[in-house]
Amino acid sequence: MPVYRLLLGCVLLTSLGCGSKTRVTGTATNKVNLIDLGRSINADHSIKDKTDTFQPGDTVFAAVETETLGSAAVKIRWSFEDGQLVGEATQQIPSSGGQIRSAFHLYKPDGWPEGKYRLEVTLDSTVAGIKEFTVKKS
Amino acid sequence: MGFLDRLFDRKRGNNPNAVQTGKPDFSNVVAGSLGASETPTTPAAPAGRIYVVVKGDTLSQIAEREYGDASRWREIYQANRATIKNPNLIYPGQKLRLP
């Protein structure tokens, strides 16, 4: 009987330990380090010409640098002025985690309306970063 | 056609919803992900840029826009022979390496 209790105690302690570690990992270590915008990107997914102001015919590129301990979903939501949805995209971070740079693009064939836009980045459904930019004719 | 009719038609254009909602139409927006890469710990060596093809693009147009010389489309073609089978056929969303 003492052996049975000892084994039960070990299993219980191990389970609690694992659960706690997972929660800490999910909330404290997944973060967005950087959000850059520009009109073109390099092969390593960094932005070539950073800017927050675009012209109506531009393709908007976003590079999002994240730091995670494991797999995570990076979702971006592009919106216009009062929150009107412009577009969304998701990129899955591999299980190896680490510092990862994800690249996204946004294009409107007939040109962007002038105004203020907003890029919202969520990491596993938690808002982790926001970037605003403007479209205006030069 | 009265003044108000002409004014209304001009405002409405091709989109009857434009006046009703007062909001721009983003239904034709192309949004996507270009993938993820590990952040290098040392500065990256000079490398070709990635260009994402959009609707209406041709290799010569891309060369004109990126290099100021449409005849340099061959360089783009040569740098992407693995993915471009026919230089007259490139597709929206296709990623090209610009040498």
Interface residues (C-beta under 8 A of the other chain):
Chain A: S40 I41 N42 A43 D44 H45 S46 K48 T59 F61 E65 V74 W78 F80 Q84 L85 V86 G87 E88 A89 T90 Q91 Q92 I93 P94 G98 Q99 I100 R101 S102 A103 F104 H105 L106 Y107 K108 P109 D110 P113
Chain B: K23 P24 F26 N28 V29 V30 A31 G32 S33 L34 G35 A36 S37 E38 T39 P40 A44 A47 G48 R49 I50 Y51 V52 V54 K55 G56 R97
